[in-house]
Amino acid sequence: MRLYLSSAGVGDRPERLVELLRGGRRAVVIANALDRSPEFRGVALAEELAGLGRLGLDARELDLRRERADALAEVDLVWVCGGNVFELRRALGVSGGDAAIAGIVRAGGIAYGGNSAGACVLAPSLCGLETVDEPGDEPRYDGLGLIGFAIVPHCSAPARPGIPECDRLAERYRADGVPHRALHDGQALVIDAGPPELV
């Protein structure tokens, strides 16, 4: 598997994301974690597309409300934006994108990149994230299970204030012995057929 899991945006080491593509340049961006916030969704999506464009990637949106994830076979990267992790999980489940993404990423067919909710959704379980994101009606708490630990983004660092709810969740996971990685903005985990590397 080739994964680039960031706390915010493409992080401070975007060249590591580009390396995972093995020379590929085609990307799709999934912004469905923002479906509950239409007033913000368009702006955030434009920023994500522009950010990937600055890395030399040819990126377009894959909206799971209107398209099936079959298009993944034609790209080198699926990039999943932050937002509400439960809304993202719902959209992935309804569209069948969860199985499609898990299958092709696990097989090494494409690289997966995501920030915030887009990173969190790969965990075995989303339990605990209801203290950070509003779960909504009938939420799913099962993650995609592509990684064996939870991710807590937006944690505080000496020079980078985080989100207090995320700091408290990381503390709770530590106290309960839940395997997790706490990331502050700028950091990312890179997995390239080996153990996770913090960059």
Steps between C-alpha positions, in 0.01 A plus 500: 500500500601858434345747741559867580293601803519865597357706784421798275537566129793323338719561805853632509652224285279478188791367297458174691145476367625551144762226550226251583347547154803345324487764227121500466313829483127415485298563816143514619391699803216382724349788698190326636609555861378856436154413365332639814670837443409606144598862569857387576527194275567680172775720644671209676483281189650775286787536748567125497496484119731802477739352756531176306535698179800685646660159550467433128199271531200494267217487753123502472215441743339159548166577668366183661147642492499484120783272388605148578855429610568300181707796378769405750643246256596788271697713748821489702373666818177532691514803729235520774435838661433580860167600646259284697628142524150356555362676194796365302442147631132523408580615145758226453256235619199615296704528180702182544813713499615339824541155344635639172764715667602234754538239228706697251719669765567174682600341168743785431311619193494864608633719779270642765544844648279680743494761769310521827176300449650353182777349711283408800257292293767237425510384864335177620250703705375856517400469867607809690478734203143587599663731755654694211243469217120496518400139419157581355222243465589131501877548472735220402789445737692247292791644310648361179759304697793574270712590802509336841479815710298817539620839382440816700571809287537863607677424828697773672875543461727763663489731198164387360187529712255223426134432560424435869250222421770317304749537785244356741427209266871415473522507881198272525646254249827497696317435828288223346790335317350561156769476229517838329724765347457862606593747224535875509436710193794474264566135586409194297543126521649334194449128447674346200495122535657533844444644848354850532751784473423835659600796279 
